[in-house]
């Protein structure tokens, strides 16, 4: 029982870190990778 109680918080911590790293990696890929060519800059579209 003791080992189960210790492993559950570790699992949640590792799961949250993996989720955070995955979201960060995907955001960098979309922002700077091949999909970034489809992004539009709203400030460049409406220059005065």
DSSP file (Angstrom, degrees, kcal/mol; ACC not computed):
  #  RESIDUE AA STRUCTURE BP1 BP2  ACC     N-H-->O    O-->H-N    N-H-->O    O-->H-N    TCO  KAPPA ALPHA  PHI   PSI    X-CA   Y-CA   Z-CA
    1    1 A X     >        0   0    0      0, 0.0     4,-1.9     0, 0.0     5,-0.2   0.000 360.0 360.0 360.0 -39.1    0.0    0.0    0.0
    2    2 A X  H  >  +     0   0    0      1,-0.2     4,-1.7     2,-0.2     5,-0.2   0.910 360.0  50.9 -62.6 -42.3    2.8    2.4    0.8
    3    3 A X  H  > S+     0   0    0      1,-0.2     4,-2.0     2,-0.2    -1,-0.2   0.870 108.2  53.1 -65.3 -35.4    4.5    2.0   -2.6
    4    4 A X  H  > S+     0   0    0      1,-0.2     4,-1.5     2,-0.2    -1,-0.2   0.901 107.6  50.5 -66.5 -40.0    1.2    2.6   -4.4
    5    5 A X  H  X S+     0   0    0     -4,-1.9     4,-0.8     1,-0.2    -1,-0.2   0.845 112.9  46.6 -67.7 -32.9    0.7    5.9   -2.5
    6    6 A X  H  X S+     0   0    0     -4,-1.7     4,-1.1     1,-0.2    -1,-0.2   0.856 110.7  51.5 -76.4 -34.5    4.2    7.1   -3.4
    7    7 A X  H  X S+     0   0    0     -4,-2.0     4,-2.6     1,-0.2    -2,-0.2   0.794  97.9  66.0 -76.9 -26.6    3.9    6.1   -7.0
    8    8 A X  H  X S+     0   0    0     -4,-1.5     4,-2.3     2,-0.2     5,-0.2   0.943 103.1  44.3 -63.7 -48.6    0.7    7.9   -7.7
    9    9 A X  H  X S+     0   0    0     -4,-0.8     4,-2.4     1,-0.2    -1,-0.2   0.884 113.6  52.7 -63.0 -34.7    2.1   11.5   -7.2
   10   10 A X  H  X S+     0   0    0     -4,-1.1     4,-2.8     2,-0.2     5,-0.2   0.919 108.5  50.4 -63.9 -42.1    5.1   10.5   -9.2
   11   11 A X  H  X S+     0   0    0     -4,-2.6     4,-2.8     1,-0.2    -2,-0.2   0.935 111.8  46.8 -61.2 -46.5    2.9    9.4  -12.0
   12   12 A X  H  X S+     0   0    0     -4,-2.3     4,-2.5     2,-0.2    -1,-0.2   0.898 113.0  49.8 -63.5 -40.0    0.9   12.6  -12.0
   13   13 A X  H  X S+     0   0    0     -4,-2.4     4,-2.2     2,-0.2    -2,-0.2   0.939 113.8  44.0 -64.0 -47.2    4.1   14.7  -11.9
   14   14 A X  H  X S+     0   0    0     -4,-2.8     4,-2.5     1,-0.2    -2,-0.2   0.901 113.4  52.3 -64.9 -40.4    5.6   12.9  -14.8
   15   15 A X  H  X S+     0   0    0     -4,-2.8     4,-2.4    -5,-0.2    -2,-0.2   0.925 110.7  46.8 -61.5 -45.4    2.4   13.0  -16.8
   16   16 A X  H  X S+     0   0    0     -4,-2.5     4,-2.6     2,-0.2    -1,-0.2   0.889 112.3  50.1 -66.0 -39.1    2.0   16.7  -16.3
   17   17 A X  H  X S+     0   0    0     -4,-2.2     4,-2.7     2,-0.2     5,-0.2   0.916 111.7  48.1 -64.5 -42.4    5.7   17.4  -17.3
   18   18 A X  H  X S+     0   0    0     -4,-2.5     4,-2.3     2,-0.2    -2,-0.2   0.906 112.2  49.5 -64.2 -40.5    5.2   15.2  -20.4
   19   19 A X  H  X S+     0   0    0     -4,-2.4     4,-2.4     2,-0.2    -2,-0.2   0.928 112.2  47.9 -63.0 -45.3    2.0   17.1  -21.3
   20   20 A X  H  X S+     0   0    0     -4,-2.6     4,-2.4     1,-0.2    -2,-0.2   0.917 113.4  47.1 -62.0 -44.9    3.7   20.5  -20.8
   21   21 A X  H  X S+     0   0    0     -4,-2.7     4,-2.7     2,-0.2    -1,-0.2   0.873 111.5  51.8 -66.5 -36.4    6.7   19.5  -22.9
   22   22 A X  H  X S+     0   0    0     -4,-2.3     4,-2.5    -5,-0.2    -2,-0.2   0.932 111.4  45.7 -65.2 -45.4    4.5   18.1  -25.7
   23   23 A X  H  X S+     0   0    0     -4,-2.4     4,-2.3     2,-0.2    -2,-0.2   0.907 114.6  48.7 -64.2 -41.6    2.4   21.3  -25.9
   24   24 A X  H  X S+     0   0    0     -4,-2.4     4,-2.2    -5,-0.2    -2,-0.2   0.924 112.4  48.1 -64.1 -44.7    5.6   23.4  -25.9
   25   25 A X  H  X S+     0   0    0     -4,-2.7     4,-2.3     1,-0.2    -2,-0.2   0.905 112.3  48.5 -62.8 -42.4    7.2   21.3  -28.6
   26   26 A X  H  X S+     0   0    0     -4,-2.5     4,-2.6     2,-0.2     5,-0.2   0.895 110.2  52.0 -65.4 -39.7    4.1   21.4  -30.7
   27   27 A X  H  X S+     0   0    0     -4,-2.3     4,-2.4     2,-0.2    -2,-0.2   0.902 110.7  47.4 -63.8 -41.1    3.9   25.2  -30.3
   28   28 A X  H  X S+     0   0    0     -4,-2.2     4,-2.5     2,-0.2     5,-0.5   0.904 111.6  51.4 -65.8 -40.7    7.5   25.6  -31.4
   29   29 A X  H  X S+     0   0    0     -4,-2.3     4,-2.1     1,-0.2     7,-0.4   0.922 113.8  43.2 -61.9 -44.6    6.9   23.3  -34.4
   30   30 A X  H  < S+     0   0    0     -4,-2.6    -2,-0.2     1,-0.2    -1,-0.2   0.886 117.9  46.2 -69.1 -37.8    3.9   25.3  -35.5
   31   31 A X  H  < S+     0   0    0     -4,-2.4    -2,-0.2    -5,-0.2    -1,-0.2   0.834 132.7  12.9 -75.1 -33.1    5.5   28.6  -34.9
   32   32 A X  H  < S+     0   0    0     -4,-2.5    -3,-0.2    -5,-0.2    -2,-0.2   0.539 111.4  78.7-123.3 -12.0    8.9   27.9  -36.5
   33   33 A X  S >< S-     0   0    0     -4,-2.1     3,-1.7    -5,-0.5     4,-0.3   0.026 103.8 -65.1 -86.2-164.0    8.5   24.7  -38.6
   34   34 A X  G >  S+     0   0    0      1,-0.3     3,-1.5     2,-0.2     4,-0.2   0.823 128.4  61.5 -56.4 -36.2    6.9   24.1  -42.0
   35   35 A X  G >  S+     0   0    0     -6,-0.3     3,-1.6     1,-0.2     4,-0.4   0.694  85.2  79.6 -66.4 -13.1    3.4   25.0  -40.8
   36   36 A X  G X  S+     0   0    0     -3,-1.7     3,-1.0    -7,-0.4    -1,-0.2   0.725  76.9  71.0 -67.5 -18.7    4.6   28.6  -40.0
   37   37 A X  G <  S+     0   0    0     -3,-1.5    -1,-0.3    -4,-0.3    -2,-0.1   0.738  95.2  54.5 -68.4 -19.7    4.4   29.5  -43.7
   38   38 A X  G <  S+     0   0    0     -3,-1.6    -1,-0.2    -4,-0.2    -2,-0.2   0.588  87.6 100.2 -87.7 -11.5    0.6   29.4  -43.3
   39   39 A X    <   -     0   0    0     -3,-1.0     2,-0.4    -4,-0.4    -3,-0.0  -0.473  61.9-149.4 -75.7 147.0    0.5   31.9  -40.4
   40   40 A X        -     0   0    0     -2,-0.1     2,-0.7     4,-0.0     3,-0.1  -0.933   9.6-135.0-119.1 141.9   -0.3   35.5  -41.1
   41   41 A X    >>  -     0   0    0     -2,-0.4     4,-1.4     1,-0.1     3,-0.5  -0.849  10.6-159.0 -94.0 113.1    0.9   38.6  -39.3
   42   42 A X  H 3> S+     0   0    0     -2,-0.7     4,-1.1     1,-0.2    -1,-0.1   0.778  90.3  57.6 -65.5 -24.4   -2.1   40.9  -38.7
   43   43 A X  H 34 S+     0   0    0      1,-0.2    -1,-0.2     2,-0.2    -2,-0.0   0.846 105.6  49.1 -74.7 -32.5    0.2   43.9  -38.2
   44   44 A X  H X4 S+     0   0    0     -3,-0.5     3,-0.7     1,-0.2    -1,-0.2   0.800 107.1  56.7 -74.7 -27.6    1.8   43.4  -41.7
   45   45 A X  H 3< S+     0   0    0     -4,-1.4    -1,-0.2     1,-0.2    -2,-0.2   0.831 112.4  40.1 -70.4 -32.1   -1.7   43.1  -43.3
   46   46 A X  T 3< S+     0   0    0     -4,-1.1    -1,-0.2    -3,-0.0     2,-0.2  -0.333  77.0 155.9-117.8  50.1   -2.9   46.5  -42.0
   47   47 A X    <         0   0    0     -3,-0.7    -3,-0.1     1,-0.1    -4,-0.0  -0.530 360.0 360.0 -76.0 143.2    0.1   48.8  -42.4
   48   48 A X              0   0    0     -2,-0.2    -1,-0.1     0, 0.0    -2,-0.0   0.405 360.0 360.0-101.6 360.0   -0.6   52.5  -42.6
